Amino acid sequence: MRKHWPMTFTALVLAVSLTACSTDQPAVESASNSVEVTAAKEQPLNASYDLSGTLTAYDETPAAFQTGGTVIAVNDDIGDSVTKGSVLARLDTADLQLTLDTANEDVAAAQAALASSRASLSDARAGQKSAAAGVSSARAKVESARISQQDVLAGARSQERAQAQNAVTTAQTAYNQAKTEEARSKTLLDNGLLTQQEYEKTQTALADAQTALQDAQSKLSLQQEGATESERAQAAATVKEAQVGIENAQASVAKANAAVEQAQASVQQSQAGYEQKLVAKKTAQLNLSRASLKAPASGVILTKSITVGQTVSAGGGTSAQSGSSPLFTIGEIDRLKVQLPIADSDIGQWKVGQQVSISLYDQVRTGKVTKLNPQTNESTGSINVEVVINNPKRDWKPGQVVKASRQVSAEQGILLPTEAVISSGSEPYVFKAVNGKAVKTPVALGKIYNNNYQITSGIKVGDKIVTRGADRLFNGDELTVSQAANPKPGSKPADSSAANSEASAND
C-alpha cells in the first residue's frame, strides 16, 4: 500500500521539514538562497527496516590492580590510546618493599636453619654408623671370648700333650748329656787337665738343662691335669664382659637411630619452614611487581575511576567505592559493534556474513553480521543480531545510537534525501548547482530507501544537487553554498522528524 502514496508522503515530509526549519536553527545563513549541496553517488539499495541500536566497543577489557595500596601516579585519562603493557597507574611501593625485605631476611634465616639441621642429620648418621660398627666389634669380642672359654674347658688336645711329652724327653736327654759332661769335666779338673773356668761352664750348662727339663715336665703336668677353677672363672668372666659390650653397643645403636630420626624430623620441619618463607618472598616480589598497573590490551580508555591518593584493593574498587569494579576499561574502537533486535519471525532472513547499512546522522557505513544470538530476549521476544562496523578514524563513538537496514541484494543506485526532491507539481524535480546557479532538473523516482529517493533518471553520478533549501529556489537563482552543520554526539539531526515519518510510512 505504501507505493500508492509517495506524493502525499513527500508533501508530509516537506511540511515537517519546513516546520523544523522554522523552529530549529537552520543550516542556511539567511533568508536568501543559502543552500547545502551534495554530490550524487551510487549507494546500496537496502530494504528499509526500523532498526536501531547502541554502538559498543568491539572488545572491552577491564584493568585493575592485583594488589592493594595507595595510588601515587595515574598516567592516562579517558580517551587516551594505550598499548598493551603500557603503565596506566602506580602504587606506593614503600610497604611492599619493606615486606619483600623482611621476606628476604626470613628466607636467609630459614636457609641457615635448614643447613644446620642437615649438618645435625649428617652427624647423627655418622654416629649411627659408628654405633653399628661398635656392635660388630662387640660381637667379635664375644665370639673370641667364647672360643677361649671353650679352649679352657676342653683342656689340652692329644697333639698338644704329645708335643709336651716330646719336649720333656728332649729336655731329659739334654739334661743327661749335660750331667755326663759335668762328671767328665770334674775328673779332668781333678787331674789338672781342665781349668776351673772351663769346669764352671759345664756346671752352668747342666743347671740350664735341669731348668729346661723342669719346665717341660711342668707344662706336661698342666696339660695332663687340665684348667684350674680360677682359669675357668676368668674365661667365663671374659665372655660375660664381651656380652655386656654387645648390649652397650646395641643401646648406642638405638640411641643413634633415635638421633637420626629426630634429625630427619628437624630437617623436614626446616625444609617446610624454608619453603614457606620462599613462598612469602615470591608473594612479596609478585605484589611489588603488581604495583604498576599495566594495560592488558591495546585500545582506547573508555572509563576511568581512579585518582592519585586513593587507596585501592586487589581486584578493583577504591576506598570511595563499594564492591569491586575495574579502575579502567580499555576498548577496541577501530571496530564497533551494535546489537540489533530482530523479530523472531524475521530472523530466518538474517545470516552471518550479510552486509548491513549503518547510519549515524548523515553518515552511512557498511557493517557485517558476525553473530546471531541463539535465544530470544525474554522481555521483548526479539533476537539480537550482532553487526560489526569498521571505524578506522575512530570518529564514531561507543554509546551513540545508530539506525540499520539489511542489504538484501548487491543492486546499487543514486539516492537523494527526500527534502532534495520537489514533487508538489505534476513532475518531480531537483535543483542542480551549476556555476553557482540553481538549475531545475526533472527526475524519475524509484523506491524509497531509508528516507532517500532512488533517482532512476535525470541526473548522473557526480552532479551537485541542492539537498537543503531547494523548496525556496527558482530556476536560475544565484546560490550561496553553506556547509552542513555537524550534529553533536547524542543530538538528533535536523531532519529527524522527516526521517521518522518516512520510516513509519514504510513499515
Secondary structure, DSSP 8 states (H G I E B T S, - for coil): -GGG-HHHHHHHHHHHHHHHHHHS--SSSSSSSEEEEEE--EEE------EEEEEEEEEEEEE--SS-EEEEEE---TT-EE-TT-EEEEE--HHHHHHHHHHHHHHHHHHHHHHHHHHHHHHHHHHHHHHHHHHHHHHHHHHHHHHHHHHHHH---HHHHHHHHHHHHHHHHHHHHHHHHHHHHHHHHHTTSS-HHHHHHHHHHHHHHHHHHHHHHHHHHHHHH---HHHHHHHHHHHHHHHHHHHHHHHHHHHHHHHHHHHHHHHHHHHHHHHHHHHHHHHHHHHHHTTEEE-SSSEEEEEE---TT-EE-TTS-BTTSSS---SEEEEEEEEEEEEEEEETTTGGG--TT-EEEEEETTEEEEEEEEEE-SS--TTT-EEEEEEEEE-TT--S-TT-EEEEEE--SS-EEEEEEGGG-B-SSSS-EEEEEETTEEEEEE-EEEEEETTEEEEEES--TT-EEEEESGGG--TT-B-EE-------TTS--TTHHHHHHHHHHH-
